[in-house]
Every structure is written in structure tokens, then in C-alpha cells.
Amino acid sequence: MRKTTHVVPHPDGWAVKTGGSQRAHRVVERKSDAVDIGRDLSRSRQSEFLIHGRDGKIQRTASHGGDPCPPRDKK
């Protein structure tokens, strides 16, 4: 099972959540703050980082060590 960290819309602004959890790790007003917090959390957990838009769709992703399909090219 892969570990994930998400930035998702929240009634009070934006929430940083770990995959599979019901509660938010942190809730902030600005999306940029949530992205910074989420990126740090994702790096420390070595997880996939997913940033969602207001509509809930995934806008961007990043891998911090938990990529299920890592690139084979090792240049």
C-alpha cells in the first residue's frame, strides 16, 4: 500500500491530510501555506504528494520516495 499526503479543500480553507485518514493533519486559510506544509510532511514520510483543486480533482502530484512506478532511467 502506498503512502500519500493530500492538500484538499476544507470549509475553513485548505487541509493537509494523510491518505486514509478522516481527520486533517492541519487546516490553514491559504492553499500555498497548505502546499508548503504538505510538501514537508510528504518528504518526512517519503510519500506521494497530491494537490487537489477546489473541485476536488488532482491538479499536481510529486513523489518523495513512495512512487509506485519509479523511472528505470538512472542517469
C-alpha positions as CSV (number, residue, x, y, z in Angstrom):
1,M,0.0,0.0,0.0
2,R,1.4,3.4,-1.0
3,K,1.6,6.3,1.5
4,T,0.0,9.5,0.3
5,T,-0.3,13.1,1.5
6,H,-3.0,15.3,0.2
7,V,-3.9,19.0,0.1
8,V,-7.7,19.3,-0.2
9,P,-10.3,22.0,0.1
10,H,-11.9,22.4,3.6
11,P,-14.7,24.6,4.8
12,D,-12.2,26.7,6.8
13,G,-9.7,27.0,3.9
14,W,-7.3,24.1,2.9
15,A,-6.5,20.9,4.7
16,V,-3.4,18.7,4.7
17,K,-4.4,15.1,5.2
18,T,-2.6,11.8,5.1
19,G,-4.1,9.1,2.9
20,G,-6.8,7.0,4.5
21,S,-7.3,9.4,7.5
22,Q,-10.6,11.1,8.3
23,R,-9.1,14.0,10.2
24,A,-6.9,16.7,8.8
25,H,-3.2,16.9,9.9
26,R,-3.5,20.7,9.6
27,V,-6.1,23.3,8.3
28,V,-4.9,26.7,7.0
29,E,-6.5,29.6,5.2
30,R,-4.3,29.8,2.1
31,K,-3.6,27.0,-0.3
32,S,0.0,28.0,-0.7
33,D,0.6,27.5,3.0
34,A,-1.1,24.1,2.9
35,V,1.1,23.1,0.0
36,D,4.3,24.1,1.9
37,I,3.2,22.1,5.0
38,G,2.1,19.1,2.9
39,R,5.3,19.0,1.0
40,D,7.4,19.0,4.2
41,L,5.1,16.2,5.6
42,S,5.3,14.2,2.4
43,R,9.1,14.4,2.4
44,S,9.4,13.3,6.0
45,R,7.0,10.4,5.4
46,Q,8.6,9.6,2.0
47,S,5.2,9.5,0.4
48,E,3.3,10.6,-2.8
49,F,2.1,14.2,-2.6
50,L,-1.2,15.1,-4.3
51,I,-2.5,18.6,-4.6
52,H,-6.3,18.9,-5.2
53,G,-8.2,21.9,-6.6
54,R,-11.4,23.5,-5.3
55,D,-13.4,20.9,-7.3
56,G,-11.6,18.0,-5.6
57,K,-9.7,16.9,-8.7
58,I,-6.0,16.3,-8.6
59,Q,-4.1,19.2,-10.1
60,R,-0.5,18.2,-9.4
61,T,1.5,15.3,-8.0
62,A,5.0,14.8,-6.7
63,S,6.9,11.7,-5.5
64,H,9.0,11.9,-2.3
65,G,10.1,8.3,-2.2
66,G,6.9,6.5,-2.5
67,D,6.5,6.3,-6.3
68,P,4.8,3.0,-7.2
69,C,6.3,3.2,-10.7
70,P,9.8,4.8,-10.3
71,P,11.7,5.7,-13.5
72,R,14.0,3.0,-14.8
73,D,16.4,5.5,-16.3
74,K,19.2,6.1,-13.8
75,K,21.3,8.9,-15.5
